[in-house]
Amino acid sequence: MEGLEHIPRSGPAIVIGNHLSYLDPFAHGYFVVRAGRKPRFLAKAELFRNPLLRTVLHGMGQIPVHRGTGDQAPLEEATRAIERGEVVVIYPEGTSTAGGADFTPGRGKTGAVRLALATGATVVPVATWGGQYVWRRGSFRFPEFGRPIWLRAAEPIDVRARASGGAEDYETVRRLTDELMGELGELVAGLREAYPRRWARAVG
């Protein structure tokens, strides 16, 4: 884990992460906890259909997202969490990356930037690497002992300082989202290049 110090010790923050595998929420959640904070995730609503998992997710304060519906309730709840000084974790891609030889993050949805512009919270990109070799969509293999899963955070970004318009200005929101995804992609590339070669084998 690199860059734990970039997670603010107090006050609101938005963590954005790349999404390679089903292990990522555990990895990003542990990263935030190790930094001394409690994470709130925007999680797909399908996870809440399982009664046991729903109880756990609600107990941990996670926020259900009904994808593809245009429902604004998740952003409204995330806004309230930010206003209370909490840390909210968002995967801008909206789903785990299923393809691509190098697993570079794809185009992000604009929710994280709109939330940052509306609340003034800083955004902390946190990249992960390694989970895709274990458990990704359509593929699972039992993890070998010692396989590393790495995370690296960048310095907090003041999105408002980069903005030429507000949260309702689509061109501004789209540009800022693309910039943040580019910076997240640079973190991912750094982890990919440094990852031990003996563990970096093809994903089937």
Residue pairs with C-beta under 8 A, 6 or more apart in sequence:
1 31
1 34
1 150
1 151
1 152
2 150
2 151
2 152
2 153
3 126
3 152
3 153
3 154
3 155
4 31
4 34
4 35
4 153
5 35
6 124
6 153
6 154
6 155
6 156
7 13
7 15
7 31
7 32
7 35
7 36
7 37
7 87
7 124
7 153
8 37
8 87
8 122
8 124
8 156
9 35
9 36
9 37
10 85
11 85
12 82
12 83
12 84
12 85
12 86
12 87
12 88
12 119
12 120
12 121
12 122
13 37
13 87
13 88
13 121
13 122
13 123
13 124
13 156
14 82
14 87
14 88
14 89
14 90
14 112
14 115
14 116
14 121
14 122
14 123
14 124
15 28
15 32
15 39
15 87
15 88
15 89
15 90
15 123
15 124
15 125
15 126
16 89
16 90
16 91
16 92
16 108
16 112
16 123
16 124
16 125
16 126
16 180
16 184
17 24
17 28
17 89
17 90
17 91
17 125
17 126
17 127
17 128
17 184
18 24
18 91
18 93
18 97
18 103
18 105
18 127
18 128
18 184
18 185
18 188
19 91
19 93
19 95
19 96
19 97
20 96
20 97
20 103
20 128
20 129
20 131
20 132
20 136
21 96
21 131
21 132
21 134
21 135
21 136
21 137
22 96
22 131
22 135
22 136
22 137
23 131
23 134
23 135
23 149
24 91
24 96
24 128
24 131
25 41
25 43
25 89
27 128
27 131
27 149
27 151
28 39
28 89
28 126
28 128
28 151
29 39
29 41
29 89
31 126
31 151
31 153
32 38
32 39
32 87
32 89
33 39
37 87
38 61
38 86
38 87
39 87
39 88
39 89
40 61
40 62
40 63
40 78
40 81
40 86
40 87
40 88
40 89
41 62
41 63
41 88
41 89
41 90
42 62
42 63
42 65
42 74
42 78
42 88
42 89
42 90
42 91
42 111
43 57
43 62
43 63
43 64
43 65
44 64
44 65
44 67
44 95
45 64
45 65
45 66
45 67
47 53
47 54
47 57
47 64
48 54
48 57
48 58
48 64
57 64
61 81
63 74
63 77
63 78
63 81
63 88
64 74
65 71
65 74
66 74
67 94
67 95
74 111
75 111
75 114
75 115
78 88
78 90
78 115
79 115
79 118
79 119
81 88
82 88
82 115
82 119
82 121
83 119
88 115
88 121
90 111
90 112
90 115
92 105
92 108
92 109
92 110
92 111
92 112
92 177
92 180
92 181
92 184
93 105
93 106
93 107
93 108
93 109
94 109
95 137
96 136
96 137
97 103
97 105
97 106
97 132
97 136
98 136
98 137
98 138
100 106
102 189
102 192
103 129
103 132
103 188
103 192
104 185
104 188
104 189
105 181
105 184
105 185
105 188
106 181
107 178
107 181
108 177
108 178
108 180
108 181
109 177
110 173
110 174
110 177
112 123
112 177
112 180
113 123
113 159
113 167
113 173
113 176
113 177
113 180
114 167
114 173
115 121
116 122
116 123
116 159
116 160
117 159
117 160
117 163
117 166
117 167
117 172
117 173
117 176
118 167
120 160
122 156
122 157
122 158
122 159
123 156
123 157
123 159
123 180
124 153
124 154
124 155
124 156
124 157
125 153
125 154
125 157
125 180
125 183
125 184
125 187
126 151
126 152
126 153
126 154
126 187
127 151
127 152
127 153
127 184
127 187
127 188
127 190
127 191
128 149
128 150
128 151
128 191
129 149
129 150
129 151
129 188
129 191
129 192
129 195
130 147
130 148
130 149
130 150
130 195
130 199
131 149
132 203
133 141
133 147
133 199
133 200
133 201
133 203
134 140
134 141
134 143
134 147
134 149
135 141
136 203
139 203
139 204
141 204
147 199
148 195
148 196
148 199
150 191
150 194
150 195
152 187
152 190
152 191
153 187
154 183
154 184
154 187
157 180
157 183
159 176
159 180
162 176
162 179
163 169
163 172
163 176
164 172
165 171
165 172
165 173
166 172
167 173
192 200
